[in-house]
Amino acid sequence: MSKQLSIIIINYNTLALTKQCIASIFRHCNEELFELIVVDNASTKDDPTDLIREFPTIKLIKNNINNGFAGGNNLGIAHASTPHILLLNSDTYFKEEALVNALTILQENPTIGVVSVQLVYENGVYQNNARSFRSITKEILEINRYLLALVPYKVRSQYMLNQFFRGDYNTPCDWVSGAYFMFRKKDLLVLKDHRLDDRFFMYGEDHLWCYQFKKAGFSTYYLSAPKVVHIANASTDRSKLKQLQSTMLQHELIIFNEINRSKIKQIVFKVLFTTKVKMREFLKNFLK
């Protein structure tokens, strides 16, 4: 049986979590199906070669600089030897077999370009992983979400995946998290420079990639099972979170502008979106 999937994990000062992630993969998944590639993004803590001592079958690539999530994954992809790629965050771990369902979807549906699964926090709460592209209409409805309270769940959850979807059924969507991001390696040929867009150092890349795959004619698909635990923000210094939230806001605006070329729409969306974000931040601080 030839290996079908290259699992790529970026390690940046998360050695203990990376080990936990890798151990969970080997525990729950058939090793004949995949190769596992770890890209160390110039970690400043711990020795990444510990990974080889503990998991001798993996490939370890030591990057001499930290060139971000996209840059690190592109480096890993360059070393991948299988037809399918899974980008997997180091702060995830499997509690069940979590490769075959997604891989089967890709193999059986040539128009689907990206597949992900249900991501949950450690307490089992669903993370918003099946997402919609933002729009002015949806921003207005989010601010006034009580207007949709009487609409049947399936209808409102399909239109407002970001706000109402509970992750409880399989569905096409606009984009999914890069924490679990599976695609065919050959489909990179449809993207600029035949690689994942790496203009963002961190955050928003997954959103951008799904849009670029969609422009090329591929859809994105979410599977409600299996579930994968995603701790989230494990490699982010807490003191930098506020700065990163600002970065995420800027990336959201950049992506909206790529999808919507109308200058009027861009201005209206920026006002709506930034006002909503600032109001939430104010209320959060006020309640504290």
ZIBEL-V787860 format. One line per field, one symbol per residue. ss: DSSP state (a for helix, b for strand, c for the rest). phi: phi as a letter, one per 40 degrees, with the letter a starting at -180 (. if undefined). A space follows every 50 residues. Layout:
ss->???
phi->???
This chain:
ss->ccccbbbbbbbcccaaaaaaaaaaaaaaccaaabbbbbbbbcccccccca aaaaccccbbbbbccccaaaaaaaaaaacccccbbbbbcccbbbccccca aaaaaaaacccbbbbbbbbbcccccbccccbccccaaaaaaaacaaaacc ccaaaaaaacaaaaccccccbbbcbccccbbbbbaaaaaacaaacccccc ccccaaaaaaaaaaacccbbbbbbbbbbbbcccccccaaaaaaaaaaaaa aaaaaaaaacccaaaaaaaaaaaaaaaaaaaaaaaaac
phi->.ccbbbcbbcbbfbdcccccccdccccbbccccbbbbbbccfdbbgbccd ccccbccccbbbccbcbgccccccccccccbbcbbbcbcccbacbacbbc dcccdcccbcccbbbbbcbbcccgccccbcbbccacdccccccbcccccc cddccccccbdcbbcbgcacacacabcccabbaccccccccdgfacdbcc caggccdcccccccdchbbbbbbcbcbbcbcggccbcdcccccccccccc cdcccdcccbcccccccccdcccccccccccccccccc
